[in-house]
Amino acid sequence: MKAEIWKAESRKPKSESRKPNHPRDTVDPPNGKPASQPNGTIGAGVASGFPARDTTDDGAVRVRRFVGEMAPVWRSYVDGHPEGTLFHGLGWKRAVERAFGHRSRYLVAFREDCDGGGGGVSWDHRRDAGATTVTTTVSTAGATALGGRVVGVFPLFEVNSVLVGRLLVSVPYATYGGILADDAAAATALFAEARREGLSSGARSIEMRSIRARVPGVPVHRSHAMFRKALPQTAADLSKALPRKARAAARRAAEKYELTVEYDAAALPVVWDLYSRSMRRLGSPNYPLRFFEELVSTAGDGNVVQLIRHRGRPVAGLLTFLHRDTVMPYFAGLDERVAIYGLNNTLYAESMRWGIEHGYRAYDFGRTRIDNAGGYNFKRFCGFEPEVLSFQTYVMPGRAAADLSAGSARWAAARRVWKTLPLPVTRPLGAWLSRSIPG
């Protein structure tokens, strides 16, 4: 199919109203000063911004380790929570376990004196070309048998890194993570249990990749920003939604080089080849192909494998995930041996076009380090405004914070060397090394 984002035929606008965006407040440490690590204690104060749900913080909160029979109530809670993400789901858990062998330490909070009644949430999920609406209703009924009503969850992995030691991470290789809870009492109980797990396992720290800070007294570091926006109603409106320079770059690349776009699940290994090539160029270890395969397997039809070709040759690829009404481009790669100015613009513009044509309402461009000027500014030039994330890291008493940031001077020499290594070396070595670098 020819890449023609600027020539898309208009479609009848949808009559449904778009879902409102939830506010993304940020929370500083209680004193409002730069974060400093408390001496192994959970500080006082209340994290703001908990979603309104039909429970209160009255009654005892009990935290249990997740077991298989809790899967239905876990899914129901994550699906019903306004800030539940793909990465809080059990599919991501299985993929990480199978591809990397990390041990999961998922936690569930129950409020014991609740009646465990039903309730639930529904949303429109559009998948087919005709934008047919499929309404899925989820319910928390059944949680009573497990000891009360679920009031929070905490997806957590133990990562044993050969570089920095043992870490607890929520969630590895994911854009977002952290605690989902009804209220501060549930969030605090979940974190307290995670801290006990960390102390008993000898972990160095607990990292929470929260959209908003949830745990009082734990330092917040605003090192990353997320980029999200609503998609236009029709594909014909996409060219108007893209900034002029981004639109022109995509158009010139597609027309000058006669680029074509295709969507084919069987092309996943080709996309991984392009991705691993790009990671080598950037000086970063690639994830193993098996991780891609596990994610696609657990996602079912909730993923899209996209290729851009130049004269039949794959020059760009993208693995995209679909969550609720949102398109999430996740793993991308380009063939740097082919100099095509604007190829990135074409790749993502076609991804947006696909989302619009299949009835999706939002585009989540993922997170980027604020100090990564290239990636940060590219997303801004595509018309996305940054929203700073409130990640939190709790360092265990007597330990120092781990430094695995790709932007750290500590790894600058290693990154320079990595760029010079041949792909037959970086691909298997990166797959092994990424086990110790939880993304």
C-alpha angles and dihedrals in degrees: 000000000000116000103246109152092151094050099050115144115244118252131203108276116248115251095210117101118241120251114259117246116249114239114258104211122181127222127208127201110283095262093053091232129115109297119268125182115259114228097264094298135114105247126227124256137077127265110227132219103056111163119250110255134163096263132081131213092249116116134034120308115215122192123209133182111254116257130181097263089060091064096100095051092042091054092045093050095047092044091050097045114095091223097041110129139191087260094059089057127100093242091069089047092055094046093052092046094049099041100040106018093231117159115243121221100185115175132203126197120211128189105220102204096051119110092233091230125172125260126135147168136253134197139177115259116190120194112146128078091251091059092239110182118235114188116205120193120199128191137196092214110128097044090103092073089059094056108282139330121320110249100167147002134205118196106204136169132196108226117192103202122193086207105051108004130244120352136177109219133184101221124354118213089004134121093222138014139134132113125336111198144157094229146351094273092059093045092050092049092051092049093047090055091047089052090052089050090050094050093048094048096045094243119172098217147342115240120198117189095200126167085218128018111262107174119074116230097014114119118257120216119194099201098132138049130201125220120211136150142160118270120235118263094246137023088241088065094053095087089054092049094053117081114255097253094046091048092049093048092052092046095048093048094049095045100040096046098031092234120193129200129213137176115214129151089206089065093070094108089051091052089050091051090054092044094051090048091054092047090054090050090052093047096245132122116254125230117246121268088240090067090057090048094049092048092050090046094052093041094060106189091349094100140067126207111205132187132187114204132197111201089338095311118118107240103161136021138184135191110204130188126210120215124175104312095338134102112214116191103202120162118032135172139182133196102240091195089074112067106213114156110216096020092129090051091052092047095055096036089056089048090054090047091053090051093051093048091052094050102257117149107200140039120213109198091188129232131309133189109256090226091054095092095180098055094034095053095041090061091046091051087053088061101264122130119214122245111196114234123223104223116177129206124189114198116207118244112280094011132107125231116265118244112212099138114137087221095057119117087224091074099035095103092046091051092052091052092046091059090059097051121100119253094245085064102038096046099060093030092050091049089054096041094048088068086072096043107062096199 
